[in-house]
Each structure stands twice: as structure tokens, then as C-alpha cells.
Amino acid sequence: MIDIETLSTQKNAVILTIGIAEFTLDDPEIEVANKKHFVINPSTAQRAGLHLDAATIVWWMGQSDTARASLSSKSSISLTNALHQLSEYIQAVRARNNKNRLNVWGNDPDFDMVILGEAYAAIGEQQPWQFWETRSCRTMKELGDRILGFNEKIDLPRVGTHHAADDDAVHQALVVKAIYEKLANNVKA
């Protein structure tokens, strides 16, 4: 599961943070492994030609202190460095999986994955996944709601900070796992 926080809603948005949480649908014993959080120096993303939006900055000003604190770090890294580390992470996950199978999940792949793809293009590199490997957490939530009556707020209360990319990635992975397990149990029944 990948989650990003940005300074725009455009497809070429400046990325502030990338959160990653590895999970396996088929193993109920392992919830989430190998959580990562990259804080990006926004000036490096802006220099790469990515978009900055005043309305999004104003929106961030209205978020919690904890969420805003997750966006900055004395150890922030360049956009290029963050994307290289993301690529290495994904290559390692792919290598561990059967037949190099990879599913790259985002709450909304039309946001997170598209923006990441644009960021890779901005630094002159290819994203480390193919378009057919992306999956949607929102679609799973919709299936969970319509088929199972799964209510995320009741059935899986939130832990962590909203809009902290690593916490969002972990929560979204747990939501997908919970819905998948319920769907799988319904099929077996």
C-alpha cells in the first residue's frame, strides 16, 4: 500500500511524503510489514517541475499539528532519492513474491499512482510497476460496504494520524485485508 501527501491535487503535484506498508492478502497472521516513510524536501520536487497549489497549502494549514508535523523532517531527502528508495523497496517486495507478482495498492490509484508516475517522469525515470499492477483501496471499501455491510469507522477503528502517509498506508492495508478476509470467508461458506 502506498500513500502520498502532496502540495497540489494536480497529477504533477509536489510530493511531500510517501508512506508504504507491505501486506499479504493470503496470510492473516501478518498484518503489515516493512512500513516506510519518506519525507521529501519540497524544493527538490518543485525544481523537478512539479506543481504547487496555494489552495492545497491552505488546506494543510487546517489539518492537525500532528499531520503537519509528519510532513517535515530535519532528515528530509530529495525527490530523486525518495523515488530511488521507493523503487528499491518495490523491487525487493517483487523479488520476495511468487513469480514476481506485485500488487501496488493506493487509496486511489488515480491520485497516488498517477502523481508518483509523473514524479518519476519528472526525474527521467520509469515507475517500478506496470499499470496492470495497481489496485484500489476505495474499490475494496465500496465492495465491503455494499456486499458485506463493512463500515470502516465501526469495523476497523482508525489508529494513527490522518494524513500522515505512513499511518494512512498502514490503515488502508488493514482495511483491504479485513475486507478481503470477509469476502474470502463468505465464498467458502
N, C-alpha and C positions, 0 to 999 in steps of 0.2 A: 504494500500500500504506500502510495506517495501522496503527500500533501504539500502544497506550497502556500506561502504568503507573499503577496505582491504589493506594489505601489501603483497598480493600474488594473483595470479589468480588460484591457486590450490584449489581443493574442501575443503581442510583443512586449508584455509588461516587464518592468523591472522586478526581479525576484529578490525578496529579502531573505527568506528562509526556505529550506527544503527539509521535510521530515519523512523518514522512511521507517516502515515496520514490516519485517518479513513474517509471513504466516503461511500455514499449510491447511488447506481445507480438509484434508483426509486424516488429520491427526488431532483428535480432540484433547490429547494430553498437552500439546504445545499450543499455548495461546498466541504469543508473539515473541519473536526472537530478533536479535540483531537490530535493535532500534538505533537510528542515527538521526542527527540533527545538524544541518549545515547552516551557519549564519553567514550571509553574503554581504560584503561591503557594497552598498547600493551604487556608489560612484563607479565601480568597475562594471556593473550592469548597464549603467547609463552611458558610459564610454563605449560600450559594445553596441550602442544604438537602441537600447531597449527603452520603452515608453514609461513616462512618469505622469501621473494624473493627480491634479490638485484635489478633486472630489474624493479620491481614494485616501489621500493623505488626511483629509478632514475626517473621513470615516474612521481611520485608525486612531485619531485623536479622541474619539468617543469610546474606544474599547478599553478594557480593564488595564490597570497598571501592569498586571502580570503578563497579559497578552503582549502589550507593547514592549515589556522588558525582554520577551523572548525573541524580539526582532533585532536586538543589538548585542554585540559582544566585543570585548577587547580583542578576542581572538577570531574576529570575522575574517573570512577568506575571500579571494577574488571569485568572480563568477566562473572563470575558466577552471580554477582549482576545484570549486564545488561540483561542477559538471564532470570533471575528470574523476573525482571521487565517487560520484553517483554512478558513472559508467563502470568503474571497478567493482562497486558493490553489486550492480546488476549482473555483471559477468560472473562474479562469484556465486550468486544465487542460481544463475542459469547452470553453471557447472555442477552444482550440487543436486540439481533436479534430474529426474529420469528423462532421458532423451532430450536434454537441454530445454525442456518445456518451461515456459515462463508466462505468467500472467502478471501484467503490470496494472494494478488497480489504482484508481483515483476516485475521490468522491464524485467528481465529474470529469471524465477524461477529456471532454470538450473544453475544459478550462485548464486543469493541471497539466495534462499531457501535451496539449497544443502549445501552451506557453513554454513548457520545457523544450519542446521541439523547436520553437522559434529561438529560444536561447542558445540551443546547440547550433543552429544555423548562424546565429549572430557571431559565434566564435569560430565558425568554419568547420564544424564537426557534425557527424551523424548522431542522432539519438540512438541509444543502445537497445532499443526494442523496435519491433515491427508493428505496424498499425493493427494487425490482427491479434496482437497480444494484449491489447488494452481491454480493461474491464471496468464496469461502472458500479460503484457502491450505491449510487442513487437508484439504479435499476433494481438492485437486490433489495433495497429498502422498500421500494414500491411493491415488489413481489411479496416480501414479508408482510406488508400491510394488507394487501388485497387477498392473498391466499391464506395467510396464517393468522391474520389479526395481530401481527407483531408491532408493538408500539415501542419504539426505541427508547423513549423517555421513561417508560414504565418497566419494560422487559430488560433493559440494559442501561441502567443509570450511568451518566457521564462521570468519568474520572479524569482529572487533569484540566488544563486550561484551554478554554475555547480560543481558537485562532493562534495557538502555539502549534506549529506544523507537526512536531513530533508527537505531541499529545493527540492531535486530530488524526494523524495516521494510525496510531495505536487504537484509538476508539473506533475508527472506521473499519479497521481489520477485525476487531472483535464483533462488530455489528455484522459484517459479512459472514464470519464464522458461525455466529449464533443462528442466523437465518438459514445458512447452508445446512447446518446440522438439523434444524427443524424440518426443512424441506426433505432432506435425506431420510429422516425418521418417518415422515408421512408417506414417502414412497415405499418404504419397507413394510409399513403397516397394512 
